[in-house]
Amino acid sequence: MPSFVPLKEANQHKPQLVGHPARKLSELYQANLPVADGIVLTSRVFKEYLIASGIKERFFSLLRAKEVENVAALIAERKFPPEFEEEILNSCHHLKNKGFSVRLSSVFTEGYDARNLLEENLVESIKRAWASVFTQDRAKKLNPYNMFPAVIVQPAMHETKAGQLFTINPITNSPNKMIVEVQFPKHYFFLVNKEDFDVVNDKDFHSLESPLFIEEKNTLCKMGLRVGAYFSKPQKVQWVLGDEAYLVNSEDITPEDKYYFAKLAAKQGELKINLSKAVENAVKNTATYSKLSE
């Protein structure tokens, strides 16, 4: 099994080695969608780190004791052996002119995400990405297939705006509309028609004013349409806007995404989402909503 895999070739490897996000980005790269090439540090690199740094036995001992937060601290505190650090830096050397972005390639999609890094921060950020897997919330989900995380290293994209796009309206499952969410530098989201990309409202959704320029909005919507068509199913697409627009992740939309906006509306009064009675009842009758409302 290789330790380092070009991102554009990640879909040739098993998800246990490179992670599902890297495999999807690889497919989108090959489909000529705007994905920055990079390097995947496979799960083997993490296993090698445990051995080279002398913490393998302690790592598994803490996992057996379910002390996952101590596992995270162990990873974050232990230094890379010099030869191990050199190998990683050499593997990413061709990306360094633009700096680095580090993202977790894991089933834990709310993972570590560091951007615009200098080389001296790269190794520490890789360790923090690994450590982010081991939290109390994720303890019950850890298994032999996901406890050895892969990491994606790409050139820094120097983004000025970032967020995600849903290729349907997940509140109503309407296939004729999309939701664009801006998460950085400020939080906005709005509903658009797929046909003309105009910002609209409907009975379930009151759009906030778009913070994107028209050209930016249209570019993201076109990307979303292409990603949804490629996978032939609704997608949640993570994007960044800098000198160019890039895709940084894509996942199938799940039932939980329908309730993501209800959760935001409950916690942030300025987000004006109005769920219809039917949708509201459907939300309240699910275990997912109960979990998100805690």
C-alpha positions in Angstrom: 0.0 0.0 0.0 1.4 3.4 -0.9 2.0 6.1 1.7 1.5 9.0 -0.8 -1.0 9.1 -3.6 -1.6 12.0 -6.2 -5.1 13.3 -5.5 -6.0 12.9 -9.2 -5.3 9.1 -8.8 -7.0 8.6 -5.4 -10.1 6.9 -6.9 -7.9 4.0 -8.0 -7.4 3.1 -4.3 -9.7 1.8 -1.6 -11.5 4.2 0.7 -9.8 2.7 3.7 -6.5 3.9 2.3 -7.4 7.4 0.9 -10.8 8.2 2.4 -14.1 8.9 0.5 -13.5 12.7 0.1 -10.2 12.1 -1.7 -11.8 9.5 -4.0 -14.7 11.9 -4.9 -12.4 14.8 -5.6 -10.3 12.5 -7.7 -13.3 11.7 -9.9 -14.3 15.3 -10.2 -10.7 16.2 -11.1 -10.8 13.6 -13.9 -14.1 15.0 -15.0 -12.4 18.4 -15.6 -14.2 20.1 -12.7 -12.3 22.8 -10.8 -10.4 20.7 -8.3 -6.9 21.7 -7.3 -4.5 18.7 -7.6 -2.6 17.7 -4.5 -1.3 14.8 -2.5 -3.1 12.3 -0.3 -1.3 11.2 2.8 -2.9 7.8 3.1 -3.9 5.9 6.2 -0.6 4.1 6.0 1.2 7.4 6.9 -0.7 7.6 10.1 0.1 4.0 11.0 3.8 4.6 10.2 3.7 7.7 12.4 2.4 5.7 15.3 5.4 3.3 15.0 8.1 5.9 14.2 7.1 8.2 17.1 6.9 5.3 19.5 3.3 5.8 20.6 1.6 2.8 18.9 1.1 0.8 22.1 -0.1 3.9 24.1 -2.4 4.8 21.2 -4.2 1.4 21.3 -4.2 1.3 25.1 -6.0 4.6 25.3 -8.5 3.5 22.6 -9.3 0.3 24.5 -9.9 2.5 27.6 -12.1 4.8 25.5 -10.0 7.8 26.4 -10.3 9.3 23.0 -9.5 12.8 24.0 -6.2 11.6 25.5 -5.5 10.0 22.1 -5.9 13.4 20.5 -3.5 15.0 23.0 -1.0 12.2 22.5 -1.0 12.7 18.7 -0.8 16.5 18.9 2.0 16.6 21.5 4.4 14.0 20.0 6.9 15.4 17.6 7.6 13.9 14.2 10.8 12.0 13.9 13.1 14.2 11.7 13.4 11.6 8.9 9.6 11.1 8.9 9.0 14.8 8.7 11.5 15.1 5.8 9.6 12.4 3.9 6.3 14.2 4.2 7.8 17.6 3.2 9.5 16.1 0.2 6.2 14.5 -0.9 4.5 17.9 -0.8 7.5 20.0 -2.1 6.0 20.6 -5.5 3.0 22.4 -3.9 5.0 24.8 -1.7 5.1 27.9 -4.0 1.5 28.7 -3.2 1.5 27.5 0.4 -0.7 24.6 1.6 -4.2 23.7 2.5 -4.8 20.6 4.7 -8.1 18.8 4.9 -9.2 15.6 6.5 -10.3 12.8 4.1 -12.5 10.9 6.5 -16.1 9.8 7.1 -16.1 12.5 9.7 -17.0 15.3 7.4 -16.8 18.0 10.0 -13.1 17.5 10.1 -10.0 19.5 10.4 -9.5 22.2 7.7 -6.5 24.5 7.7 -5.7 26.8 4.8 -3.0 29.1 3.5 -0.2 27.4 5.5 3.5 28.0 5.2 5.8 24.9 5.1 6.8 25.2 8.8 3.1 24.8 9.8 2.4 21.9 7.4 3.5 19.0 9.6 1.8 20.4 12.8 -1.4 20.9 10.8 -1.3 17.3 9.5 -1.0 16.1 13.2 -3.9 18.3 14.2 -6.0 16.8 11.3 -5.3 13.3 12.6 -6.1 14.4 16.2 -9.4 15.9 15.1 -10.8 12.4 14.5 -10.5 11.5 18.2 -13.2 13.3 20.0 -15.8 12.2 22.5 -18.6 12.7 20.1 -17.0 10.3 17.6 -15.9 7.7 20.1 -18.8 5.4 19.3 -18.3 5.7 15.6 -14.6 4.8 15.6 -13.8 1.4 14.0 -10.8 -0.3 12.3 -11.7 1.3 9.0 -11.8 5.0 10.1 -9.4 5.2 13.0 -6.4 5.6 10.7 -7.3 8.9 8.8 -6.0 10.0 5.5 -5.2 13.7 4.8 -5.4 15.8 1.6 -2.7 18.4 1.1 -3.4 20.9 -1.8 -1.9 24.2 -2.8 -3.3 27.1 -0.8 -6.3 28.6 -2.6 -6.2 32.0 -0.8 -9.9 32.1 -0.7 -11.9 35.3 0.2 -15.2 33.4 0.4 -16.1 29.8 1.2 -19.2 27.8 1.8 -21.3 25.0 0.4 -24.0 24.4 -2.2 -26.9 22.0 -2.1 -27.9 20.8 -5.6 -31.6 20.6 -4.5 -33.6 22.4 -1.9 -33.1 19.9 0.9 -36.0 21.3 2.9 -38.6 20.4 0.3 -36.6 18.1 -1.9 -37.4 20.4 -4.8 -35.2 19.5 -7.8 -35.7 22.8 -9.5 -33.9 24.9 -6.9 -30.6 25.0 -5.1 -29.4 26.4 -1.9 -26.1 28.4 -1.8 -24.6 28.9 1.6 -21.7 31.3 2.3 -19.9 30.4 5.5 -16.9 32.8 5.3 -16.4 35.7 5.8 -20.0 36.1 6.9 -22.8 33.6 7.1 -25.6 33.9 4.5 -27.6 31.5 2.4 -30.2 31.8 -0.3 -32.4 29.9 -2.7 -31.8 30.0 -6.4 -33.7 28.7 -9.5 -31.7 26.2 -11.4 -33.0 27.5 -14.7 -31.7 31.1 -14.4 -29.8 31.2 -11.1 -32.0 34.0 -9.8 -32.3 34.3 -6.0 -35.9 33.5 -5.0 -38.2 32.9 -2.0 -40.9 30.3 -1.5 -43.3 29.3 1.2 -40.6 27.3 3.1 -37.6 29.5 2.6 -36.9 33.3 2.9 -33.6 34.0 1.2 -31.2 36.5 2.7 -29.6 39.0 0.3 -26.8 37.3 -1.6 -23.3 38.5 -0.6 -21.9 37.1 -3.8 -21.3 39.0 -7.0 -23.6 37.8 -9.8 -20.7 36.2 -11.7 -19.6 34.4 -8.5 -23.1 33.1 -7.8 -23.5 31.9 -11.4 -20.1 30.2 -11.4 -21.0 28.3 -8.2 -24.4 27.3 -9.5 -22.9 26.0 -12.8 -20.4 23.9 -10.8 -23.2 22.6 -8.6 -25.2 21.5 -11.7 -22.2 19.7 -13.2 -21.4 17.9 -9.9 -25.0 16.8 -9.4 -25.2 15.6 -13.0 -21.9 13.7 -12.7 -23.0 11.7 -9.7 -26.6 11.5 -10.8 -27.9 12.2 -7.3 -28.3 15.3 -5.1 -25.0 16.6 -3.7 -23.7 18.9 -0.9 -20.8 20.6 -2.6 -18.1 22.5 -0.6 -16.5 25.4 -2.5 -14.0 28.2 -2.1 -13.6 31.4 -4.1 -10.2 33.1 -4.4 -8.4 33.9 -7.6 -10.5 31.1 -9.0 -13.4 28.9 -7.8 -12.6 25.5 -6.5 -14.5 22.4 -5.3 -13.0 21.0 -2.1 -15.5 18.3 -1.2 -18.8 16.7 -2.4 -21.1 14.4 -0.5 -24.5 12.8 -1.2 -27.3 14.8 0.5 -28.7 12.9 3.5 -31.9 13.3 5.5 -29.9 15.2 8.1 -29.3 18.0 5.6 -33.0 18.8 5.6 -32.7 19.6 9.3 -29.4 21.4 9.1 -31.2 24.7 8.2 -33.9 24.2 10.9 -31.0 23.9 13.4 -29.4 27.1 12.1 -32.7 29.0 12.2 -33.2 28.0 15.8 -29.8 29.2 16.9 -29.4 32.3 14.8 -32.4 34.6 14.7 -31.2 36.6 11.7 -31.6 33.5 9.5 -35.1 33.8 8.3 -36.3 30.3 7.3 -40.0 29.5 7.5 -40.7 25.8 7.5 -44.2 24.8 6.3 -46.3 22.9 8.8 -45.9 19.7 6.9 -42.1 19.9 6.8 -42.0 21.0 10.4 -44.0 18.0 11.5 -41.8 15.7 9.4 -38.8 17.1 11.1 -40.2 16.7 14.6 -41.1 13.1 14.0 -37.5 12.0 13.3 -34.7 10.9 15.6 -32.4 13.0 13.5 -34.1 16.2 14.4 -34.1 15.2 18.1 -30.4 14.7 17.9 -29.7 18.0 16.2 -31.9 19.9 18.6 -30.0 18.8 21.7 
